[in-house]
Amino acid sequence: MSNVIFAFALTLFAGLSTGIGSALALLTKKTSTRFLSVSLGFSAGVMIYVSFVEIFVKAKEALTSYLGLRMGTWVTVGGFFFGILLIALIDKLIPKTENPHEVHTVEEMDGTSKEHKENLMRMGLFTALAIGIHNFPEGLATFTAALSDPSLGIPIAIAIAIHNIPEGIAVAVPIFYATGSRRQAFKWSFLSGLSEPIGAIVGYLILYRFLNDAVFGFIFASVAGIMVYISLDELLPSAEEYGEHHLSIYGLIAGMAVMAVSLLMFI
């Protein structure tokens, strides 16, 4: 039970980091694009490295021990691409104009007309909804990783938390300029992150009766696919848009290095 509570706490931390993005947007007059570029690259590096070096390998070990080498390997690869397909479908179902991974800055949203404010409010609320839908499987991914291996769950939760900071900005900025209320902007940004711990709870309640090596292995393989897709489709493009190309790559390499060292420390 203590592992479950710890895994849930990490997922809650990762999800509610949208509030950090909201605070950055509401308490500063200028977006630190260089910081976000390096941070998003760092998060992508953590996710890509841990997905291929640790999570995929653990998934294969679990599945081959349960299903045999040939079938277990096939199911591992299938689970990986299932995770990619799942998150890609979720992205596809989110209208492009409300995509939470569109880059936004504090400076761009100012406007005074009533129509402009209504559009901004609509954008903010739909972005909050889109983030809620999108973060649901991320919550399950963080929770599952932490439940299986707490030492693995911590860096993944940190990477997801960094990934959620720009999402908080994407919700808070338009709502603030639409309403003039920092409280409203922070509230909606904060609430949008709750879908991650909700995803963890729902996933656990549905799956805990069936958890064995095969189920854990397939979920882990899917988690690897989800995190690789997020890194390549969202984090790296956003990192490049926020800053210079090399900043995102430096962040990527730093994230891989930190992840590698953290895994070596637990050998």
Helices and strands as residue ranges (DSSP letters): H 2-15, H 18-27, H 33-50, I 51-55, H 56-67, H 69-93, G 96-98, G 106-109, H 114-148, H 150-179, H 182-192, H 195-207, G 208-210, H 213-230, I 231-235, H 236-242, H 245-264
